[in-house]
């Protein structure tokens, strides 16, 4: 009796592309920072505090916030493109 067994590896992923880190900012004073909220429990509250600290302690001029609809989905490419084009730096915040 000849039987065929197919084995599927559900953990297979595409190889991630290697990227260089962006250069760090010399100062946060006067900068525009993007904050991405992953929509987990307490993420909005955490990022609200981060925003206050960035503005009051470090002189950040403007903060743009984006909240993901669901923590298990990636930030849409268009949102990332918009934030990286308009902000000096972007912070992706998580909480639980």
JOLIN-V161681 format. One record per residue. N is the residue number from 1. RES is the residue in three letters. NEAR is the number of other C-alpha atoms within 8 Angstrom. D_FIRST is the distance of its C-alpha to the first C-alpha in Angstrom with 2 decimals. Layout:
<<N & RES & NEAR & D_FIRST> <N & RES & NEAR & D_FIRST>>
This chain:
<<1 & UNK & 2 & 0.00> <2 & UNK & 3 & 3.82> <3 & UNK & 4 & 6.41> <4 & UNK & 4 & 10.03> <5 & UNK & 4 & 12.80> <6 & UNK & 4 & 16.31> <7 & UNK & 4 & 19.12> <8 & UNK & 4 & 22.58> <9 & UNK & 5 & 25.74> <10 & UNK & 4 & 28.43> <11 & UNK & 4 & 31.13> <12 & UNK & 5 & 31.18> <13 & UNK & 4 & 34.68> <14 & UNK & 4 & 36.62> <15 & UNK & 4 & 38.78> <16 & UNK & 4 & 42.26> <17 & UNK & 4 & 45.13> <18 & UNK & 4 & 47.76> <19 & UNK & 4 & 51.16> <20 & UNK & 4 & 54.59> <21 & UNK & 4 & 56.58> <22 & UNK & 4 & 59.51> <23 & UNK & 4 & 62.89> <24 & UNK & 4 & 64.44> <25 & UNK & 7 & 67.46> <26 & UNK & 4 & 70.78> <27 & UNK & 5 & 71.98> <28 & UNK & 10 & 70.87> <29 & UNK & 8 & 74.44> <30 & UNK & 8 & 74.68> <31 & UNK & 12 & 70.96> <32 & UNK & 13 & 68.62> <33 & UNK & 13 & 65.55> <34 & UNK & 14 & 62.46> <35 & UNK & 13 & 60.76> <36 & UNK & 12 & 57.23> <37 & UNK & 15 & 56.55> <38 & UNK & 14 & 52.86> <39 & UNK & 13 & 53.73> <40 & UNK & 11 & 52.61> <41 & UNK & 7 & 54.87> <42 & UNK & 9 & 58.23> <43 & UNK & 14 & 57.51> <44 & UNK & 9 & 60.35> <45 & UNK & 7 & 62.75> <46 & UNK & 10 & 61.83> <47 & UNK & 11 & 62.34> <48 & UNK & 8 & 65.60> <49 & UNK & 8 & 66.92> <50 & UNK & 8 & 65.67> <51 & UNK & 9 & 67.48> <52 & UNK & 9 & 70.72> <53 & UNK & 9 & 70.54> <54 & UNK & 11 & 69.83> <55 & UNK & 11 & 72.82> <56 & UNK & 8 & 75.32> <57 & UNK & 7 & 74.62> <58 & UNK & 9 & 73.36> <59 & UNK & 11 & 75.17> <60 & UNK & 14 & 72.18> <61 & UNK & 9 & 73.76> <62 & UNK & 9 & 70.94> <63 & UNK & 10 & 67.60> <64 & UNK & 9 & 65.02> <65 & UNK & 8 & 62.37> <66 & UNK & 8 & 58.99> <67 & UNK & 8 & 56.85> <68 & UNK & 11 & 53.13> <69 & UNK & 7 & 51.90> <70 & UNK & 8 & 49.02> <71 & UNK & 9 & 48.41> <72 & UNK & 4 & 44.72> <73 & UNK & 7 & 45.45> <74 & UNK & 5 & 47.01> <75 & UNK & 7 & 50.61> <76 & UNK & 6 & 50.70> <77 & UNK & 6 & 51.28> <78 & UNK & 6 & 54.46> <79 & UNK & 8 & 55.91> <80 & UNK & 9 & 55.19> <81 & UNK & 8 & 56.75> <82 & UNK & 8 & 59.79> <83 & UNK & 11 & 60.29> <84 & UNK & 10 & 59.93> <85 & UNK & 6 & 62.29> <86 & UNK & 7 & 64.96> <87 & UNK & 11 & 64.77> <88 & UNK & 10 & 65.74> <89 & UNK & 9 & 62.90> <90 & UNK & 11 & 60.13> <91 & UNK & 8 & 59.06> <92 & UNK & 8 & 55.79> <93 & UNK & 11 & 56.47> <94 & UNK & 9 & 54.04> <95 & UNK & 9 & 54.81> <96 & UNK & 6 & 53.34>>
